[in-house]
Amino acid sequence: MQRGYTLCELLVALAVAATLALVAVPGLAWVQGRWAVRADAQCLALVLRSAQARAAATGDTVCVRLVGQGKGYVCEQTGAAATTVVASGAFGVPCSTNYPGAAVEFREPGWPCSLSGEPRAGSFTFAYGGAQVSVVLQMGGRVRWG
């Protein structure tokens, strides 16, 4: 007696697998989008902390600005001589902010300021699908995300 599967059994198994894949793929895309939002928020939090530390250490003004309609960022340090780009990068998910001019400056004490130079708390928000993560700058200079 030979053991094996008939063509009909293989087609039924293939149809069940395809149905399960159709159900699972949208769920995986949601998880991937959620991971992208969290990764972008964590990246921006690190950039902001680095800019804050650079401003406190050098006494220069360090500005982090959103570019390309929130699809990326540029970090610039302005000293006595010139303005130099310290870092730049792109996000996988667009970012929005409540800072005027989509930029935050850090001055010598390391506190966040608007472009006018006045201390200001604010936030940067990443949203994709149903996932939303914010990076919050507190008035005292604390940067947190979540």
Summary of the structure (lengths in Angstrom):
residues: 146
radius of gyration: 23.4
end to end distance: 62.6
largest distance: 89.6
contacts: 408
relative contact order: 0.16
helix: 38%
strand: 34%
